Amino acid sequence: MKKAHSATTTWLFILTLISLVSCNGQEDANDKIQLSKEPATLPNTPPGPEIAGYVRNMFQDKSGDFWFGTNGYGVAHFNGERVAYYANAQGFGGQQITGIAEDLQKNIWFATDQGVVQYGWSSNEAGEKIFTNYSGWQFGDQRFWSIAADSKGNIWAGAVKGVFRYNGVNWAPFELPFPEEVKGEFITIGTSWSILEDREGNMWFSTNGYGAYKYDGQSFTQYTEEDGLNDNHVDQILEDSKGNIWFGTRFGGLSRFDGERFVNYSQRDGTIGNDEVCVIYEDKAGNIWFSSEGYGVYRYDGKSFTNFSEKQGLKVRAPQTIYEDATDQLWVGGGGGLYRFDGDSFINVTRDGPW
């Protein structure tokens, strides 16, 4: 049943535990305001033609430009002509980009391995972009794994040990009611891979072992396996156009919650190939797209599931991002680069295109 609550190691060892094809895999790889530079060739440009060997997330901004979060080369920006990279050397506070969000003013926010970065559309006389870096020391030097902007103007960011909220002036910890002390330096029970505001203004937080919490502004409701959720290790939360809440889990597949009960889809019932679901996305036609470790992506039209993988040209074993742009083009990125869907198959898009 639902649980209601009142509101109130080493690096190398860890890397050996997390593979390159997992949902949160790694790649080889404190001033508040800094200026970016945009030379034609940057020292941190990935080898080869790919945007990056591991494209973690994607976003199209108000001007139509694309931003791609990489696993070790900062954020890649495509302005319609070429791709430029922003990382530490360019004044951008992060090498690994784990989340991208847009706030009410169309500012772009990035969760990174070194803190949180804001791009507020400012530049200097030379045309260099100005980024605001909220450094790790403000957060106890934690890396971040997720970011979201709500309808009230708050920014929410999920770090290693928990969630922080920014009210436009200050960052402050936002405590979830975990039943035990949160410990660890890289991934913990308090690591929130996904933060979501639903249509009613509730905030949802995934957890790494305690299911998901819903916060209504006053109290928390926890949803776990006891309530019908497929798995307590939640990687992704999505609200669809019908108001259903979808959960992508690490070990249990996909769950859909209509507010009363859960419907689950998993490898056990033959619905999907693997129960590790890193990302869920709804396109404009109402189809639900989601990843399945080693099996590319699935499309669910409300009646049946269609799989797209290597046979359809998608050479990404662990998709990290699924995104539909302003022209209704669907994109998938992950370990293996960036791909665009043409309606039947997937086309690899590199720095040279085809865009």
N, C-alpha and C positions, 0 to 999 in steps of 0.2 A: 504494500500500500504506500501512498505518498507520505513523505516525511516533511512536516512543516517546522520551520525554525524561525525564531525571532531575529530581527536584524541586529544587530549590534556588530682515491678517485683521481681519481686523476683523469686528466683530459684524454690521454692516449687510451687508457683502459675503457673509457666510455665510448670512444670512437670505434673500438673493436666490437662493441655490442650493438651498434647501429649501422646497418648496411646502407650502401648508396642507393638502393632501390626501395627503401622503406619510406613511409609517409614523411618522416622528418630526417631523412638521410643527410649525410655530410659530404662535402667535396673537399679535395685538397685545397687545400686553399691557404681643454674641455670648455673649448669655448662654445657658448650658446649659439652664436651666429657666425657662419663662415661663408665665404664666397666659393662658388664653383668655377671651374675652368672647363672649356670645351674644345680642346685641340683635336685635330683630325685623327690622330692616333694616340691612344692612351696606353700607359705602361701596364695597366691591369686588364687590357683587352683579352678575352679568352682565346686560346689557340684554336685554329681551324675556323671554319665559316659559320658555325652555329652562333645564335644569340648568346647561348651559354650551354655547357654540357648538362646543366640542371636548371630549368626554368621553374621557379617555385610559385610565382603568381604573376598576374597580368591585370592591367587597368587601362582604360581609355579615358583621357581627361576631357575637359570642356572644349578644348581646341581641336580635338580629334587625334591628338598625339597618343602614342602607346608607351606605357611604362612596363618593364619586365623585371621582376625580382629574381636575382640570380643567387647561387649558393656560395659564391666566393668572390664575385666581381662587382659587388654593389648593385645599383639599379641601372638598367639599360633603358635609354630613352630614344624612341624613334619619332622623328619630327616630319616624316613623309619623304625625307630625302636620304637620311643616313642615321645610323645608330651611334650614340655616344654613351659612355659609361661614367657613372658617378659613384665614387667610393671614397675612402679616406684621403687619397691623394688629391681629390677634387673638392675637399671640404665637406663631404657627405659622411655622416657618422654611422657607417655600417658597411660591412663586406658581404654579409649574408642577409638577404631580405626575406622575412618570414610572413609579412602581411602588408597589404596596401588598402587604404580606406580614403573616402572623400567626405569632408564635413559639409555643413550647411552653406558655407561660403565658398565651396568648391576648392578649398585648400586640400592638398594631398598629404596623407600621413603614412609613414612607413614604420613598421616594426622591424628591428634589426638585431643583430648579435651584440650590438654595442649600446642600445638604447632605443630612442624614438626620434624620428626625423620628420619635420614639417616642411613642405614646399608651399609657400604662400604667394607664388606668382610674382615675386619681387626679383629685380635684377639691378645691377649697377650700370653706370654709364657705358661700360664696355660690353654690356649685354650678358654678363655672367650671372647665372642663376644664384639666388641667395637661399640657402637652406638654414633652418633653425634646428640645431641638434640638442636634444635633451639627453645628456650624457648618462652613462651607467652609474656614476657616483650618486646621482639623485635617487637611484633605485637599488642601492646596495650592490652596484656593479653586476646586476643580473642581465642576462640576455633576454630578449623578448621573442615570443612565438606567435602572437596574434594582435590585431588592432581593429577597432570598430568606432564609428561615430554615430551618436544617437540623435533623435529628433529634438532634444533639449539643448544641444550644443556641447555635450560632454564627449570627450574622447576616452575610450576604454582600451587598455593594453594589457595583454596577458604575458606575464613574465615567468621565470622558472618556478618561483615559489608562490605565485599568486597574481592577483589583478590590481592594476592601478587605474585611477580615474583622474582626468584632467578637466577642470571646470573653466578653463580659459585663462586662469591665473596661476594655479598651483596644481601639482601632481600630489595625490595622496593614496595610500594603500586602501583597497576595498576588500575587506575580509569576507571570504566565504566561510560558512559554518562547517569546516572539516571536523570530523570526529577525532582526529589525531594531529599531532604536531607535524608541520610540513618541514622536511629536511631534504638536503641535497643541493647540488651546485649546477646541474645541467638539465635534468628532467626529474620532476618530482610528482607526487600525487596532486600537488597544487598547480601543476602546469596546465594552462588553459589554451588549447590549440585553436579554439573557436569561440567568438563572442558575437551575439546577435541581439538586436532589438526587434521584437515582433510588432505586428500591426496595432496591438493594444498598448504598446509602450513598455511591455515587460522585457527585462534583460535576461538572456540565457547565457550560461557559461558551461562549457565542456570541462570535464575533469579527467585526470589520468588514473582512474580507478574507482571513482565515486559517482559515476553516471553524469548527470547534468543538473545544474541548479537553475531555477527560474526565480527572478527577483522582481516583485511588483511595486517596488518603491518603499515597502515597509517590511515585508517578510520574504523568506525564501521557501520554495518548494523543491524538494529533491526528487528526481526520477532515476530509478536504478533497475536492475534486473528483477527485483521483487515486484516492480510495477509492470513488467513486460518488456522493458528495454532489452535488446539483444545482448548487450555487453556493457560493462561499466567503464570501459576505456573508450572514451568518445573523442574522435578526431575532428568531426565537422558537424555543424548544426545549420539547417536551412529552414526558412519558412516559405512555403510555396504560395501561389496565387489563390489557393482555396483555403488558406489558413492552417494547413497541416504543417507540423514540425517534423523534419527529417533529421535522423542522426546517422552519421557514418562512424562506424566503430572500428577498433583495432583488431578485434578477434571474433566479432559476432556478425559482421555484415552490415546490413542496412535496416533501420527501423523507421516506421512512419507513425506519428502520433496525431490523432484527430481531436485531442482534448479529453477523450474518454478512455481510449484503449490504443494499444500498440499493434501494428501489423509488421511482421518481420520478414526479411528476404535474406537468404544466406546460401552458402555452399551446401549446407546440410539438406536444404530442400531442393537443391538443384537449380536455383534461380540464377546464381552468379558463380563465377569460377573460383574466387578467393574471398575470404571474409574480411580482409583489410581494406577498408574504404576510406580514402584520404580526403576526397573532395566530392561535394554534391552541388549541382547547379540546375536552375530552371531556365529554359530558354523562353523566348517570347511567345512561342506556340503552346507553352504549357508542358512540354516534355521535361522529364527529370533525367539529367545526365549525372553519372557518378563513376568513380574509378573503382577498379578491383585489382589488387596487387597481382601483377604478372599477366593480366587479361585486358589491358587497355581500359576502355570505357564502355559503359552500357547506357543505352537510351531507353527510358520507360515512358510509354505514351499513355499510360493509364490502364492498358490492357495487357501488353506484352513487353518483353525485354529484347532489345537488339544489341548485340555485342560488336564493337569495332576494335580491332587489334592489328597485329602485323599483316594479316591478310588484306586488310583495308588500308595499308600503308602507314599505320600508326605505330612507330617504333619507339614507344615509350612504355616501359614496363610498369612504372609507378607514376601515373599522372598526379601532378600537384595542383594544377589549375585548369579549370574549364571556364571559358568566357565567351559571351556573345557581344560583338561590337555594335556600333551604331548603324552599320549597314547589314546587320543580321548574319554576319559571318561568325561561325563558331570556331574557337581556337582551343587547343589543348597543349599544355606544356608540362614538362617533368624531366625525369632522368632520361636524356636522349634528345633534348632540344625542344623546338616549338613547331607545332603543326596546325594547319588550317583545314577545315572540313569543307568539301565542295558539294556536299549533299549525298555522295556515295562513298567517297574515300578521303583519306587525309594526305595533304601535301606538306612536305617539310619546308619551313620558311627559315632562311638563314639571314645573315646581315645583308646579303645581296638580293634577298627576295626569294620567290616572287611575292610581293606585297599585294 
